[in-house]
């Protein structure tokens, strides 16, 4: 039996929040557990030799695949949002997406070689994209617009995301080092299965609005949509079979497709609005570009920093070398600790807090400075960089993330024209898709034996990009027409 608005307003059964939040908290915790747990060991699985249990790919190619896959996840959010709004509803897309994610992890665990990687990553990218596109919006349906518990509820939900992101790499990495990669992937599948089971029992308590289709696709247009979908599958399959799409150029293709999608979105929105709404969309363009630059460095936690952790980091902990993937659990700890600090800081500062363009610029400068912090350790040799040094660098990364990521999501809703509120959020995700795919391409330039040009040049470029936005923050703010 679904909950009504009055039921939810009176319901305080989950730490003072509506009890259906526990269902969404649980499925997101387990999905992030499986997602980050798998991603923590994915890159080394691709480039470790067969004797070490891996596939023996060239490191550059492996990093490109990981970047393309990460970009594909965020690109898939656009598809997930469209299916939710036009065909199935957010609640049904979430359920189906969780099942598809589980299938992907099972494929990685059970299918040997590149077949498991191909099937697994495609399923996980599509499923995670669909889940990202719907879970947050369903959390919003649990509260009325003036419910004072709303922000606290989202904070609790965000805690679930980071709990999963913390424990996933720890446990899958432990299994990978003791039993093998496929046991690590198998644990990710078990985690997603647990999330799916608990969601199956709890989904009936979600409000009816989560099951509504906001803008149903007319039935007469179904054949056209099916035809387009089949055509895309046929074209992509043919391109793979004839070699036009391969592991080496996959990242570049994801970047190109995402960039074209973003340009198309901007053109459609700008041609459909006027006045203040048009000005605000124009203001979002520099934020979009800086966001893509930011994520191209930040997401190297899953490419270059994973390689760095494997080859350059001293991972000896009381006489035991801890798994490479454990490094991926450092950032979620800082997020859990600092997200509340930043929320309290912005609340305390009120209208005196930095504007959105200034926060974007400072965040990008920060992640560039994080790259420069690698430079003092370029001569430490193989596995010679102290763990504390990388912890400090990831702390800088986290502070930078909190200056840009939640602010970007908020800005995309504040600057959005009324008719394009969902599309503007999708645009922000597309900037993450471009940056994530680019992080894999940049990894091709990384050479552990000659790190000064890599960390120095890329760090300096990021600082310059952020500084330009800081300098032009006032003109961009004027274009935002009253939005900060």
C-alpha positions as a Markdown table, in Angstrom:
| # | Residue | x | y | z |
|---|---|---|---|---|
| 1 | Unk | 0.0 | 0.0 | 0.0 |
| 2 | Unk | 1.5 | 3.3 | -1.1 |
| 3 | Unk | 1.9 | 6.3 | 1.3 |
| 4 | Unk | -0.1 | 9.4 | 0.9 |
| 5 | Unk | 1.3 | 12.9 | 1.4 |
| 6 | Unk | -0.4 | 13.1 | 4.8 |
| 7 | Unk | 1.0 | 9.7 | 5.9 |
| 8 | Unk | 4.5 | 10.9 | 4.9 |
| 9 | Unk | 4.1 | 14.2 | 6.8 |
| 10 | Unk | 3.3 | 12.3 | 10.0 |
| 11 | Unk | 5.8 | 9.5 | 9.5 |
| 12 | Unk | 9.0 | 9.9 | 11.5 |
| 13 | Unk | 10.0 | 6.2 | 11.6 |
| 14 | Unk | 13.5 | 6.5 | 10.1 |
| 15 | Unk | 15.6 | 8.8 | 12.3 |
| 16 | Unk | 12.8 | 11.3 | 12.2 |
| 17 | Unk | 12.3 | 10.9 | 8.5 |
| 18 | Unk | 9.6 | 9.0 | 6.5 |
| 19 | Unk | 10.1 | 5.3 | 6.7 |
| 20 | Unk | 10.2 | 4.9 | 2.8 |
| 21 | Unk | 13.5 | 6.8 | 3.0 |
| 22 | Unk | 15.0 | 3.7 | 4.6 |
| 23 | Unk | 14.1 | 1.8 | 1.4 |
| 24 | Unk | 15.9 | 4.3 | -0.8 |
| 25 | Unk | 18.8 | 4.7 | 1.6 |
| 26 | Unk | 19.3 | 0.9 | 1.5 |
| 27 | Unk | 19.2 | 0.4 | -2.2 |
| 28 | Unk | 21.5 | 3.3 | -2.8 |
| 29 | Unk | 23.9 | 2.1 | -0.1 |
| 30 | Unk | 24.1 | -1.3 | -1.7 |
| 31 | Unk | 24.3 | 0.1 | -5.3 |
| 32 | Unk | 27.2 | 2.3 | -4.3 |
| 33 | Unk | 28.8 | -0.6 | -2.4 |
| 34 | Unk | 28.7 | -2.7 | -5.6 |
| 35 | Unk | 29.6 | 0.2 | -8.0 |
| 36 | Unk | 32.6 | 1.5 | -6.1 |
| 37 | Unk | 33.7 | -2.0 | -5.0 |
| 38 | Unk | 33.8 | -3.2 | -8.6 |
| 39 | Unk | 35.4 | 0.1 | -9.8 |
| 40 | Unk | 38.1 | -0.2 | -7.1 |
| 41 | Unk | 39.5 | -3.4 | -8.7 |
| 42 | Unk | 38.4 | -2.9 | -12.4 |
| 43 | Unk | 41.5 | -1.1 | -13.7 |
| 44 | Unk | 44.0 | -3.4 | -12.2 |
| 45 | Unk | 42.0 | -6.4 | -13.4 |
| 46 | Unk | 42.3 | -5.1 | -16.9 |
| 47 | Unk | 46.0 | -4.5 | -16.9 |
| 48 | Unk | 47.3 | -7.1 | -14.4 |
| 49 | Unk | 48.9 | -10.1 | -16.2 |
| 50 | Unk | 47.1 | -13.4 | -16.6 |
| 51 | Unk | 49.5 | -14.9 | -13.9 |
| 52 | Unk | 48.1 | -12.2 | -11.5 |
| 53 | Unk | 44.5 | -13.0 | -12.5 |
| 54 | Unk | 44.0 | -10.1 | -14.9 |
| 55 | Unk | 43.5 | -9.7 | -18.6 |
| 56 | Unk | 46.9 | -8.3 | -19.4 |
| 57 | Unk | 45.8 | -5.2 | -21.3 |
| 58 | Unk | 48.1 | -2.3 | -22.0 |
| 59 | Unk | 47.8 | 0.2 | -19.1 |
| 60 | Unk | 46.9 | 3.0 | -21.4 |
| 61 | Unk | 44.1 | 1.0 | -23.1 |
| 62 | Unk | 42.8 | -0.2 | -19.7 |
| 63 | Unk | 42.6 | 3.4 | -18.3 |
| 64 | Unk | 40.8 | 4.5 | -21.5 |
| 65 | Unk | 38.2 | 1.7 | -21.0 |
| 66 | Unk | 37.6 | 2.7 | -17.4 |
| 67 | Unk | 37.2 | 6.3 | -18.3 |
| 68 | Unk | 34.9 | 5.5 | -21.2 |
| 69 | Unk | 32.8 | 3.3 | -18.9 |
| 70 | Unk | 32.6 | 6.0 | -16.2 |
| 71 | Unk | 31.5 | 8.5 | -18.9 |
| 72 | Unk | 29.0 | 6.1 | -20.1 |
| 73 | Unk | 27.4 | 5.9 | -16.7 |
| 74 | Unk | 26.7 | 9.6 | -16.6 |
| 75 | Unk | 25.6 | 9.6 | -20.3 |
| 76 | Unk | 23.1 | 6.9 | -19.4 |
| 77 | Unk | 21.4 | 9.2 | -16.9 |
| 78 | Unk | 19.9 | 11.1 | -19.8 |
| 79 | Unk | 18.4 | 7.9 | -21.2 |
| 80 | Unk | 17.2 | 6.8 | -17.7 |
| 81 | Unk | 15.5 | 10.2 | -17.1 |
| 82 | Unk | 13.8 | 10.1 | -20.5 |
| 83 | Unk | 12.5 | 6.5 | -19.9 |
| 84 | Unk | 11.2 | 7.5 | -16.5 |
| 85 | Unk | 9.5 | 10.7 | -17.7 |
| 86 | Unk | 8.0 | 9.2 | -20.9 |
| 87 | Unk | 7.6 | 5.4 | -20.5 |
| 88 | Unk | 7.8 | 3.7 | -17.1 |
| 89 | Unk | 7.9 | 6.2 | -14.2 |
| 90 | Unk | 10.9 | 6.8 | -11.8 |
| 91 | Unk | 10.0 | 4.0 | -9.4 |
| 92 | Unk | 9.9 | 1.3 | -12.1 |
| 93 | Unk | 13.0 | 2.6 | -13.8 |
| 94 | Unk | 14.8 | 2.4 | -10.5 |
| 95 | Unk | 13.7 | -1.2 | -9.9 |
| 96 | Unk | 14.7 | -2.3 | -13.4 |
| 97 | Unk | 18.0 | -0.5 | -13.2 |
| 98 | Unk | 18.9 | -2.1 | -10.0 |
| 99 | Unk | 18.3 | -5.5 | -11.6 |
| 100 | Unk | 20.4 | -4.6 | -14.6 |
| 101 | Unk | 23.3 | -3.5 | -12.4 |
| 102 | Unk | 23.1 | -6.9 | -10.6 |
| 103 | Unk | 23.2 | -8.7 | -13.9 |
| 104 | Unk | 26.3 | -6.7 | -14.9 |
| 105 | Unk | 28.2 | -7.7 | -11.7 |
| 106 | Unk | 27.2 | -11.3 | -12.2 |
| 107 | Unk | 28.6 | -11.2 | -15.7 |
| 108 | Unk | 31.9 | -9.8 | -14.5 |
| 109 | Unk | 32.0 | -12.5 | -11.8 |
| 110 | Unk | 31.1 | -15.5 | -14.0 |
| 111 | Unk | 31.9 | -14.8 | -17.6 |
| 112 | Unk | 35.6 | -15.3 | -18.5 |
| 113 | Unk | 37.8 | -12.7 | -20.2 |
| 114 | Unk | 36.7 | -9.8 | -22.3 |
| 115 | Unk | 33.1 | -11.2 | -22.7 |
| 116 | Unk | 32.5 | -10.7 | -19.0 |
| 117 | Unk | 34.0 | -7.2 | -19.2 |
| 118 | Unk | 31.9 | -6.1 | -22.2 |
| 119 | Unk | 28.6 | -7.5 | -20.9 |
| 120 | Unk | 29.2 | -6.5 | -17.4 |
| 121 | Unk | 30.3 | -2.9 | -18.0 |
| 122 | Unk | 27.5 | -2.2 | -20.5 |
| 123 | Unk | 24.9 | -3.5 | -18.0 |
| 124 | Unk | 26.3 | -1.6 | -15.1 |
| 125 | Unk | 26.6 | 1.6 | -17.0 |
| 126 | Unk | 23.0 | 1.5 | -18.2 |
| 127 | Unk | 21.7 | 0.4 | -14.8 |
| 128 | Unk | 23.7 | 2.8 | -12.7 |
| 129 | Unk | 22.7 | 5.6 | -15.1 |
| 130 | Unk | 19.0 | 4.8 | -14.7 |
| 131 | Unk | 19.4 | 4.5 | -11.0 |
| 132 | Unk | 21.2 | 7.9 | -10.7 |
| 133 | Unk | 18.5 | 9.5 | -12.8 |
| 134 | Unk | 15.6 | 8.4 | -10.6 |
| 135 | Unk | 16.6 | 7.7 | -7.0 |
| 136 | Unk | 17.2 | 11.3 | -6.0 |
| 137 | Unk | 14.0 | 12.5 | -7.6 |
| 138 | Unk | 12.1 | 9.8 | -5.7 |
| 139 | Unk | 13.6 | 11.0 | -2.4 |
| 140 | Unk | 12.2 | 14.4 | -3.2 |
| 141 | Unk | 8.7 | 12.9 | -3.5 |
| 142 | Unk | 8.8 | 11.9 | 0.2 |
| 143 | Unk | 8.5 | 15.6 | 1.2 |
| 144 | Unk | 6.3 | 18.5 | 0.6 |
| 145 | Unk | 8.0 | 21.7 | -0.7 |
| 146 | Unk | 7.8 | 23.3 | 2.8 |
| 147 | Unk | 8.7 | 20.2 | 4.9 |
| 148 | Unk | 11.6 | 21.3 | 7.2 |
| 149 | Unk | 13.0 | 17.8 | 7.2 |
| 150 | Unk | 13.8 | 17.8 | 3.5 |
| 151 | Unk | 17.4 | 18.9 | 3.7 |
| 152 | Unk | 18.1 | 16.6 | 6.6 |
| 153 | Unk | 16.5 | 13.7 | 4.6 |
| 154 | Unk | 18.8 | 14.3 | 1.6 |
| 155 | Unk | 21.8 | 14.5 | 3.9 |
| 156 | Unk | 20.9 | 11.1 | 5.4 |
| 157 | Unk | 20.4 | 9.7 | 1.9 |
| 158 | Unk | 23.9 | 11.2 | 0.9 |
| 159 | Unk | 25.3 | 9.4 | 4.0 |
| 160 | Unk | 24.0 | 6.1 | 2.6 |
| 161 | Unk | 25.8 | 6.8 | -0.7 |
| 162 | Unk | 29.1 | 7.3 | 1.0 |
| 163 | Unk | 28.8 | 4.4 | 3.4 |
| 164 | Unk | 28.5 | 2.2 | 0.3 |
| 165 | Unk | 31.4 | 3.9 | -1.4 |
| 166 | Unk | 33.5 | 3.4 | 1.8 |
| 167 | Unk | 32.9 | -0.3 | 2.4 |
| 168 | Unk | 32.7 | -1.5 | -1.2 |
| 169 | Unk | 36.4 | -1.0 | -2.1 |
| 170 | Unk | 37.5 | -2.3 | 1.3 |
| 171 | Unk | 35.7 | -5.7 | 1.0 |
| 172 | Unk | 36.0 | -6.3 | -2.7 |
| 173 | Unk | 39.7 | -5.4 | -2.5 |
| 174 | Unk | 40.2 | -7.8 | 0.3 |
| 175 | Unk | 38.6 | -10.7 | -1.6 |
| 176 | Unk | 40.5 | -9.8 | -4.7 |
| 177 | Unk | 43.9 | -10.1 | -2.9 |
| 178 | Unk | 43.0 | -13.3 | -1.0 |
| 179 | Unk | 40.7 | -15.2 | -3.4 |
| 180 | Unk | 40.9 | -13.5 | -6.8 |
| 181 | Unk | 39.3 | -10.8 | -8.9 |
| 182 | Unk | 36.1 | -12.8 | -9.7 |
| 183 | Unk | 35.3 | -13.3 | -6.1 |
| 184 | Unk | 35.6 | -9.5 | -5.7 |
| 185 | Unk | 33.2 | -9.0 | -8.6 |
| 186 | Unk | 31.0 | -11.7 | -7.1 |
| 187 | Unk | 30.7 | -9.8 | -3.8 |
| 188 | Unk | 29.6 | -6.7 | -5.7 |
| 189 | Unk | 26.9 | -8.8 | -7.3 |
| 190 | Unk | 25.8 | -10.1 | -3.8 |
| 191 | Unk | 25.7 | -6.5 | -2.5 |
| 192 | Unk | 23.5 | -5.4 | -5.4 |
| 193 | Unk | 21.2 | -8.4 | -4.9 |
| 194 | Unk | 20.8 | -7.5 | -1.2 |
| 195 | Unk | 19.8 | -4.0 | -2.2 |
| 196 | Unk | 17.4 | -5.3 | -4.8 |
| 197 | Unk | 15.7 | -7.6 | -2.3 |
| 198 | Unk | 15.2 | -5.0 | 0.4 |
| 199 | Unk | 13.9 | -2.6 | -2.2 |
| 200 | Unk | 11.4 | -5.2 | -3.5 |
| 201 | Unk | 9.9 | -5.4 | 0.0 |
| 202 | Unk | 9.9 | -1.7 | 0.6 |
| 203 | Unk | 8.9 | -0.2 | -2.8 |
| 204 | Unk | 5.2 | -0.7 | -2.2 |
| 205 | Unk | 5.4 | 2.0 | 0.6 |
| 206 | Unk | 6.7 | 4.7 | -1.8 |
| 207 | Unk | 4.2 | 7.5 | -2.7 |
| 208 | Unk | 2.0 | 7.1 | -5.8 |
| 209 | Unk | 3.7 | 10.2 | -7.4 |
| 210 | Unk | 6.9 | 8.1 | -7.8 |
| 211 | Unk | 4.9 | 5.7 | -10.1 |
| 212 | Unk | 3.4 | 8.4 | -12.3 |
| 213 | Unk | 4.7 | 9.1 | -15.8 |
| 214 | Unk | 5.0 | 12.9 | -15.9 |
| 215 | Unk | 4.9 | 13.2 | -19.7 |
| 216 | Unk | 3.6 | 10.0 | -21.2 |
| 217 | Unk | 4.8 | 9.2 | -24.8 |
| 218 | Unk | 1.8 | 8.9 | -27.1 |
| 219 | Unk | 1.2 | 5.4 | -28.2 |
| 220 | Unk | 1.4 | 6.3 | -31.9 |
| 221 | Unk | 5.0 | 7.3 | -31.4 |
| 222 | Unk | 6.0 | 3.9 | -29.9 |
| 223 | Unk | 7.0 | 2.4 | -33.3 |
| 224 | Unk | 9.2 | 5.4 | -34.0 |
| 225 | Unk | 11.0 | 5.1 | -30.7 |
| 226 | Unk | 11.4 | 1.4 | -31.0 |
| 227 | Unk | 12.8 | 1.9 | -34.6 |
| 228 | Unk | 15.3 | 4.4 | -33.4 |
| 229 | Unk | 16.4 | 2.2 | -30.5 |
| 230 | Unk | 16.9 | -0.8 | -32.8 |
| 231 | Unk | 18.7 | 1.3 | -35.3 |
| 232 | Unk | 21.1 | 2.6 | -32.7 |
| 233 | Unk | 21.8 | -1.0 | -31.5 |
| 234 | Unk | 22.4 | -2.2 | -35.1 |
| 235 | Unk | 24.7 | 0.8 | -35.9 |
| 236 | Unk | 26.8 | 0.4 | -32.7 |
| 237 | Unk | 27.0 | -3.4 | -33.2 |
| 238 | Unk | 28.1 | -3.0 | -36.8 |
| 239 | Unk | 30.7 | -0.3 | -35.8 |
| 240 | Unk | 32.2 | -2.7 | -33.3 |
| 241 | Unk | 32.3 | -5.7 | -35.7 |
| 242 | Unk | 34.0 | -3.7 | -38.5 |
| 243 | Unk | 36.5 | -2.2 | -36.0 |
| 244 | Unk | 35.3 | 1.4 | -36.1 |
| 245 | Unk | 34.7 | 1.2 | -32.3 |
| 246 | Unk | 37.4 | -0.5 | -30.3 |
| 247 | Unk | 39.1 | -0.4 | -26.9 |
| 248 | Unk | 41.6 | 2.2 | -28.1 |
| 249 | Unk | 39.2 | 4.8 | -29.3 |
| 250 | Unk | 36.2 | 4.1 | -27.0 |
| 251 | Unk | 37.0 | 7.0 | -24.7 |
| 252 | Unk | 37.2 | 9.5 | -27.6 |
| 253 | Unk | 33.9 | 8.2 | -29.0 |
| 254 | Unk | 32.2 | 8.7 | -25.6 |
| 255 | Unk | 33.6 | 12.2 | -25.3 |
| 256 | Unk | 32.4 | 13.1 | -28.9 |
| 257 | Unk | 28.9 | 11.6 | -28.4 |
| 258 | Unk | 28.5 | 13.3 | -25.0 |
| 259 | Unk | 29.7 | 16.7 | -26.4 |
| 260 | Unk | 27.3 | 16.5 | -29.3 |
| 261 | Unk | 24.4 | 15.6 | -26.9 |
| 262 | Unk | 25.3 | 18.6 | -24.7 |
| 263 | Unk | 25.5 | 21.0 | -27.7 |
| 264 | Unk | 22.1 | 19.7 | -28.9 |
| 265 | Unk | 20.6 | 20.3 | -25.4 |
| 266 | Unk | 22.0 | 23.8 | -25.2 |
| 267 | Unk | 20.7 | 24.7 | -28.7 |
| 268 | Unk | 17.2 | 23.3 | -28.0 |
| 269 | Unk | 16.9 | 25.1 | -24.7 |
| 270 | Unk | 18.3 | 28.4 | -25.9 |
| 271 | Unk | 16.1 | 28.4 | -28.9 |
| 272 | Unk | 13.0 | 27.8 | -26.7 |
| 273 | Unk | 13.4 | 30.5 | -24.0 |
| 274 | Unk | 13.9 | 34.3 | -23.9 |
| 275 | Unk | 14.6 | 37.0 | -21.4 |
| 276 | Unk | 16.0 | 36.1 | -18.0 |
| 277 | Unk | 15.6 | 32.4 | -18.6 |
| 278 | Unk | 17.8 | 32.6 | -21.7 |
| 279 | Unk | 20.4 | 34.7 | -19.9 |
| 280 | Unk | 20.6 | 32.1 | -17.1 |
| 281 | Unk | 21.1 | 29.3 | -19.6 |
| 282 | Unk | 24.0 | 31.3 | -21.2 |
| 283 | Unk | 25.5 | 31.7 | -17.7 |
| 284 | Unk | 25.4 | 27.9 | -17.3 |
| 285 | Unk | 27.8 | 27.4 | -20.3 |
| 286 | Unk | 31.0 | 28.6 | -18.6 |
| 287 | Unk | 30.0 | 26.5 | -15.5 |
| 288 | Unk | 29.5 | 23.5 | -17.7 |
| 289 | Unk | 32.9 | 23.9 | -19.3 |
| 290 | Unk | 34.7 | 24.4 | -16.0 |
| 291 | Unk | 32.8 | 21.4 | -14.6 |
| 292 | Unk | 34.1 | 19.2 | -17.4 |
| 293 | Unk | 37.7 | 20.3 | -16.8 |
| 294 | Unk | 37.3 | 19.7 | -13.0 |
| 295 | Unk | 36.0 | 16.1 | -13.5 |
| 296 | Unk | 38.7 | 15.3 | -16.0 |
| 297 | Unk | 41.1 | 15.6 | -13.1 |
| 298 | Unk | 39.0 | 14.5 | -10.2 |
| 299 | Unk | 37.9 | 11.2 | -11.8 |
| 300 | Unk | 41.6 | 10.3 | -12.3 |
| 301 | Unk | 41.1 | 8.7 | -8.8 |
| 302 | Unk | 39.9 | 5.7 | -10.9 |
| 303 | Unk | 42.7 | 5.8 | -13.5 |
| 304 | Unk | 46.0 | 7.5 | -12.9 |
| 305 | Unk | 45.7 | 7.5 | -9.0 |
| 306 | Unk | 44.9 | 3.8 | -9.1 |
| 307 | Unk | 48.0 | 3.2 | -11.2 |
| 308 | Unk | 49.9 | 5.5 | -8.8 |
| 309 | Unk | 48.6 | 3.5 | -5.8 |
| 310 | Unk | 49.7 | 0.3 | -7.4 |
| 311 | Unk | 53.2 | 1.3 | -8.5 |
| 312 | Unk | 54.3 | 4.4 | -6.5 |
| 313 | Unk | 52.5 | 4.3 | -3.1 |
| 314 | Unk | 53.9 | 2.7 | 0.0 |
| 315 | Unk | 50.9 | 0.5 | 0.9 |
| 316 | Unk | 52.7 | -1.2 | 3.8 |
| 317 | Unk | 50.5 | -1.2 | 6.9 |
| 318 | Unk | 52.1 | -2.8 | 9.9 |
| 319 | Unk | 54.0 | -5.2 | 7.7 |
| 320 | Unk | 51.1 | -6.0 | 5.3 |
| 321 | Unk | 50.6 | -4.5 | 1.9 |
| 322 | Unk | 46.9 | -3.5 | 1.8 |
| 323 | Unk | 44.9 | -3.8 | -1.5 |
| 324 | Unk | 45.2 | -1.1 | -4.1 |
| 325 | Unk | 41.4 | -0.6 | -4.0 |
| 326 | Unk | 41.5 | 0.5 | -0.4 |
| 327 | Unk | 42.7 | 3.9 | -1.5 |
| 328 | Unk | 39.2 | 4.5 | -3.1 |
| 329 | Unk | 37.7 | 4.4 | 0.4 |
| 330 | Unk | 39.7 | 7.5 | 1.6 |
| 331 | Unk | 37.5 | 10.0 | -0.3 |
| 332 | Unk | 34.2 | 8.8 | 1.1 |
| 333 | Unk | 35.5 | 9.2 | 4.7 |
| 334 | Unk | 36.3 | 12.8 | 4.0 |
| 335 | Unk | 32.9 | 13.3 | 2.3 |
| 336 | Unk | 31.1 | 11.9 | 5.3 |
| 337 | Unk | 33.1 | 14.1 | 7.7 |
| 338 | Unk | 33.1 | 17.3 | 5.7 |
| 339 | Unk | 29.8 | 17.5 | 3.9 |
| 340 | Unk | 28.0 | 18.5 | 7.1 |
| 341 | Unk | 30.7 | 21.1 | 7.8 |
| 342 | Unk | 30.2 | 22.7 | 4.4 |
| 343 | Unk | 26.4 | 22.7 | 4.7 |
| 344 | Unk | 26.7 | 24.4 | 8.1 |
| 345 | Unk | 29.2 | 26.9 | 6.7 |
| 346 | Unk | 27.0 | 27.9 | 3.8 |
| 347 | Unk | 24.0 | 28.2 | 6.1 |
| 348 | Unk | 26.0 | 30.4 | 8.6 |
| 349 | Unk | 27.3 | 32.6 | 5.8 |
| 350 | Unk | 23.9 | 33.0 | 4.2 |
| 351 | Unk | 24.0 | 35.7 | 1.5 |
| 352 | Unk | 27.7 | 36.4 | 2.3 |
| 353 | Unk | 28.8 | 33.0 | 1.0 |
| 354 | Unk | 30.8 | 32.9 | -2.3 |
| 355 | Unk | 28.7 | 33.0 | -5.5 |
| 356 | Unk | 28.2 | 29.8 | -7.6 |
| 357 | Unk | 30.8 | 30.9 | -10.3 |
| 358 | Unk | 33.3 | 31.7 | -7.5 |
| 359 | Unk | 32.8 | 28.3 | -5.9 |
| 360 | Unk | 33.3 | 26.6 | -9.3 |
| 361 | Unk | 36.5 | 28.5 | -9.9 |
| 362 | Unk | 37.9 | 27.8 | -6.4 |
| 363 | Unk | 37.0 | 24.1 | -6.7 |
| 364 | Unk | 38.9 | 23.8 | -10.0 |
| 365 | Unk | 41.9 | 25.7 | -8.6 |
| 366 | Unk | 41.8 | 23.3 | -5.6 |
| 367 | Unk | 41.9 | 20.1 | -7.7 |
| 368 | Unk | 44.8 | 21.6 | -9.8 |
| 369 | Unk | 46.7 | 22.3 | -6.5 |
| 370 | Unk | 46.0 | 18.7 | -5.6 |
| 371 | Unk | 47.9 | 17.6 | -8.7 |
| 372 | Unk | 50.8 | 19.9 | -7.9 |
| 373 | Unk | 51.1 | 18.2 | -4.5 |
| 374 | Unk | 52.3 | 15.0 | -6.2 |
| 375 | Unk | 55.4 | 16.9 | -7.4 |
| 376 | Unk | 57.5 | 16.7 | -4.1 |
| 377 | Unk | 57.2 | 12.9 | -4.3 |
| 378 | Unk | 58.4 | 12.3 | -7.9 |
| 379 | Unk | 61.8 | 11.0 | -6.8 |
| 380 | Unk | 60.6 | 8.6 | -4.1 |
| 381 | Unk | 60.9 | 5.6 | -6.4 |
| 382 | Unk | 58.8 | 2.5 | -6.7 |
| 383 | Unk | 56.2 | 2.3 | -3.9 |
| 384 | Unk | 58.0 | 5.0 | -2.1 |
| 385 | Unk | 55.4 | 7.7 | -1.7 |
| 386 | Unk | 54.1 | 7.9 | 1.9 |
| 387 | Unk | 50.5 | 7.0 | 2.4 |
| 388 | Unk | 49.9 | 10.2 | 4.4 |
| 389 | Unk | 50.9 | 12.2 | 1.4 |
| 390 | Unk | 48.2 | 10.7 | -0.8 |
| 391 | Unk | 45.7 | 11.1 | 2.1 |
| 392 | Unk | 46.5 | 14.8 | 2.1 |
| 393 | Unk | 46.1 | 15.1 | -1.7 |
| 394 | Unk | 42.7 | 13.3 | -1.5 |
| 395 | Unk | 41.7 | 15.7 | 1.2 |
| 396 | Unk | 42.3 | 18.6 | -1.1 |
| 397 | Unk | 40.4 | 16.7 | -3.8 |
| 398 | Unk | 37.4 | 16.3 | -1.4 |
| 399 | Unk | 37.3 | 19.9 | -0.4 |
| 400 | Unk | 37.4 | 20.9 | -4.1 |
| 401 | Unk | 34.6 | 18.4 | -4.8 |
| 402 | Unk | 32.4 | 19.9 | -2.1 |
| 403 | Unk | 32.9 | 23.3 | -3.6 |
| 404 | Unk | 31.7 | 22.2 | -7.0 |
| 405 | Unk | 29.7 | 19.0 | -7.1 |
| 406 | Unk | 26.7 | 19.7 | -4.8 |
| 407 | Unk | 26.8 | 23.3 | -5.9 |
| 408 | Unk | 26.6 | 22.3 | -9.5 |
| 409 | Unk | 23.5 | 20.2 | -9.0 |
| 410 | Unk | 21.9 | 23.0 | -7.1 |
| 411 | Unk | 22.9 | 25.6 | -9.8 |
| 412 | Unk | 21.5 | 23.4 | -12.6 |
| 413 | Unk | 18.0 | 23.5 | -10.9 |
| 414 | Unk | 18.2 | 27.2 | -10.0 |
| 415 | Unk | 19.3 | 28.3 | -13.5 |
| 416 | Unk | 16.9 | 26.0 | -15.3 |
| 417 | Unk | 14.0 | 27.4 | -17.3 |
| 418 | Unk | 10.7 | 26.0 | -15.9 |
| 419 | Unk | 10.1 | 23.7 | -18.9 |
| 420 | Unk | 13.6 | 22.3 | -18.9 |
| 421 | Unk | 14.3 | 21.6 | -15.2 |
| 422 | Unk | 15.2 | 18.0 | -15.7 |
| 423 | Unk | 17.2 | 18.6 | -18.9 |
| 424 | Unk | 19.4 | 21.1 | -17.1 |
| 425 | Unk | 20.3 | 18.5 | -14.4 |
| 426 | Unk | 21.0 | 16.1 | -17.3 |
| 427 | Unk | 23.3 | 18.8 | -18.7 |
| 428 | Unk | 25.3 | 18.9 | -15.5 |
| 429 | Unk | 25.7 | 15.1 | -15.6 |
| 430 | Unk | 26.9 | 15.4 | -19.2 |
| 431 | Unk | 29.7 | 17.6 | -18.0 |
| 432 | Unk | 30.7 | 14.8 | -15.6 |
| 433 | Unk | 30.5 | 12.3 | -18.4 |
| 434 | Unk | 32.8 | 14.3 | -20.6 |
| 435 | Unk | 35.3 | 14.8 | -17.7 |
| 436 | Unk | 35.2 | 11.2 | -16.7 |
| 437 | Unk | 35.8 | 9.9 | -20.2 |
| 438 | Unk | 38.6 | 12.5 | -20.6 |
| 439 | Unk | 40.2 | 11.2 | -17.4 |
| 440 | Unk | 40.8 | 7.9 | -19.1 |
| 441 | Unk | 42.3 | 9.6 | -22.2 |
| 442 | Unk | 44.6 | 11.8 | -20.1 |
| 443 | Unk | 45.9 | 8.7 | -18.4 |
| 444 | Unk | 47.6 | 7.8 | -21.7 |
| 445 | Unk | 50.0 | 10.7 | -21.1 |
| 446 | Unk | 51.0 | 9.4 | -17.6 |
| 447 | Unk | 54.4 | 7.9 | -17.2 |
| 448 | Unk | 55.4 | 6.8 | -13.6 |
| 449 | Unk | 59.1 | 7.3 | -14.5 |
| 450 | Unk | 58.5 | 11.0 | -15.6 |
| 451 | Unk | 55.7 | 12.5 | -13.6 |
| 452 | Unk | 56.8 | 16.1 | -13.4 |
| 453 | Unk | 55.3 | 17.1 | -16.8 |
| 454 | Unk | 52.1 | 15.2 | -16.2 |
| 455 | Unk | 51.2 | 16.5 | -12.7 |
| 456 | Unk | 52.8 | 19.9 | -13.2 |
| 457 | Unk | 51.2 | 20.8 | -16.6 |
| 458 | Unk | 47.8 | 19.4 | -16.0 |
| 459 | Unk | 47.7 | 20.9 | -12.5 |
| 460 | Unk | 48.7 | 24.3 | -13.8 |
| 461 | Unk | 46.1 | 24.2 | -16.6 |
| 462 | Unk | 43.4 | 23.4 | -14.0 |
| 463 | Unk | 44.5 | 26.3 | -11.8 |
| 464 | Unk | 44.5 | 28.6 | -14.9 |
| 465 | Unk | 40.9 | 27.5 | -15.9 |
| 466 | Unk | 39.7 | 28.0 | -12.4 |
| 467 | Unk | 41.4 | 31.4 | -12.1 |
| 468 | Unk | 39.8 | 32.6 | -15.3 |
| 469 | Unk | 36.3 | 31.8 | -13.9 |
| 470 | Unk | 37.2 | 33.6 | -10.7 |
| 471 | Unk | 38.2 | 36.7 | -12.6 |
| 472 | Unk | 35.0 | 36.6 | -14.7 |
| 473 | Unk | 32.7 | 35.5 | -11.8 |
| 474 | Unk | 31.0 | 38.9 | -11.6 |
| 475 | Unk | 30.0 | 39.0 | -15.3 |
| 476 | Unk | 28.7 | 35.4 | -15.1 |
| 477 | Unk | 26.8 | 36.3 | -12.0 |
| 478 | Unk | 25.2 | 39.2 | -13.8 |
| 479 | Unk | 24.0 | 36.8 | -16.5 |
| 480 | Unk | 22.5 | 34.6 | -13.8 |
| 481 | Unk | 19.9 | 37.4 | -13.2 |
| 482 | Unk | 19.4 | 37.3 | -9.5 |
| 483 | Unk | 20.5 | 33.7 | -8.9 |
| 484 | Unk | 23.7 | 33.3 | -6.8 |
